[in-house]
């Protein structure tokens, strides 16, 4: 159910958000169960753990390579709908020191919702 919930939302929720959504259906659900299952889903490659230096982790049910935009005002995280720039991998590989398999890139700024207010 955790995976289904994560794959059904464009939110990048915290474990608390997941717990609150599922607790309505599963009265005996505990935070420990949520964290254990998130760990399993991450290990299996079904979920990404997003750590942007905040006090709590966020989770993403979309595991394909993609970029994120993080609002510095409200903290929202949005997927950026553009293909990852593979030339970045090639540029780093051309240094001859590393063998890049993939990269992660985040953009920070102010979202449209916060800009309007």
C-alpha positions as CSV (number, residue, x, y, z in Angstrom):
1,X,0.0,0.0,0.0
2,X,2.9,2.3,0.6
3,X,4.2,1.8,-2.9
4,X,0.8,2.3,-4.4
5,X,0.3,5.5,-2.4
6,X,3.7,6.9,-3.5
7,X,3.1,6.0,-7.1
8,X,-0.3,7.6,-7.0
9,X,0.9,11.1,-5.9
10,X,3.1,13.8,-7.4
11,X,3.8,14.9,-3.8
12,X,7.2,13.9,-2.4
13,X,5.8,13.0,1.1
14,X,7.5,12.4,4.4
15,X,7.0,9.2,6.4
16,X,4.6,11.1,8.6
17,X,2.4,12.0,5.6
18,X,2.4,8.4,4.4
19,X,1.5,7.2,7.9
20,X,-1.4,9.7,8.2
21,X,-2.8,8.6,4.9
22,X,-2.6,4.9,5.6
23,X,-3.6,5.0,9.2
24,X,-7.2,5.6,8.2
25,X,-7.3,2.2,6.4
26,X,-5.0,0.3,8.7
27,X,-5.8,1.0,12.4
28,X,-2.9,-1.0,13.8
29,X,-0.3,0.7,11.5
30,X,2.8,2.0,13.3
31,X,5.5,4.5,12.2
32,X,8.0,1.7,12.7
33,X,6.1,-0.4,10.1
34,X,6.1,2.5,7.7
35,X,9.8,3.1,8.1
36,X,10.6,-0.6,7.8
37,X,8.6,-1.0,4.6
38,X,10.0,2.2,3.1
39,X,13.5,0.8,3.7
40,X,12.6,-2.5,1.9
41,X,11.1,-0.5,-1.0
42,X,14.2,1.6,-1.3
43,X,16.5,-1.5,-1.2
44,X,14.4,-3.1,-3.9
45,X,14.6,0.0,-6.1
46,X,10.9,0.8,-6.0
47,X,11.2,4.1,-4.1
48,X,13.7,6.9,-3.9
49,X,14.7,8.5,-0.6
50,X,15.2,12.2,-1.1
51,X,17.5,13.9,1.3
52,X,17.8,17.7,0.8
53,X,19.3,18.5,4.1
54,X,15.9,19.1,5.8
55,X,15.1,17.6,9.2
56,X,13.1,14.8,7.6
57,X,13.4,12.6,4.5
58,X,11.0,12.7,1.7
59,X,10.1,9.8,-0.6
60,X,9.4,9.5,-4.3
61,X,7.6,6.6,-6.0
62,X,8.9,7.7,-9.4
63,X,12.3,5.9,-9.7
64,X,13.2,6.9,-13.3
65,X,15.9,9.5,-13.6
66,X,14.5,13.0,-13.2
67,X,15.3,16.3,-11.7
68,X,13.6,18.1,-8.8
69,X,12.8,21.7,-8.0
70,X,12.8,22.6,-4.3
71,X,11.1,25.8,-3.1
72,X,13.2,27.6,-0.7
73,X,10.2,29.4,0.8
74,X,7.6,26.7,1.3
75,X,9.7,23.5,1.0
76,X,7.6,21.9,-1.7
77,X,9.4,19.5,-4.1
78,X,8.3,19.2,-7.7
79,X,9.4,17.0,-10.5
80,X,10.9,18.8,-13.5
81,X,9.6,17.3,-16.7
82,X,12.7,17.3,-18.8
83,X,15.1,14.5,-19.7
84,X,18.3,14.3,-17.7
85,X,21.3,15.8,-19.4
86,X,23.5,12.8,-20.2
87,X,26.2,15.0,-21.5
88,X,27.0,15.8,-17.9
89,X,27.9,12.2,-17.3
90,X,30.1,12.2,-20.4
91,X,31.8,15.4,-19.3
92,X,32.7,13.9,-15.9
93,X,33.8,10.6,-17.5
94,X,36.1,12.5,-19.9
95,X,38.1,13.7,-16.9
96,X,39.4,10.1,-16.8
97,X,39.1,9.9,-13.0
98,X,35.5,8.7,-12.5
99,X,33.1,6.3,-14.2
100,X,29.7,8.0,-13.9
101,X,26.6,5.7,-14.0
102,X,24.0,8.4,-13.4
103,X,23.7,11.7,-11.7
104,X,21.2,13.6,-9.5
105,X,20.6,17.3,-9.8
106,X,18.3,19.5,-7.9
107,X,17.2,23.1,-8.6
108,X,16.4,25.5,-5.8
109,X,14.4,28.7,-5.9
110,X,10.9,30.0,-5.4
111,X,7.9,28.1,-6.7
112,X,5.1,29.8,-8.7
113,X,2.7,29.6,-5.8
114,X,5.1,31.4,-3.4
115,X,6.0,33.9,-6.1
116,X,2.4,34.9,-6.5
117,X,1.9,35.6,-2.8
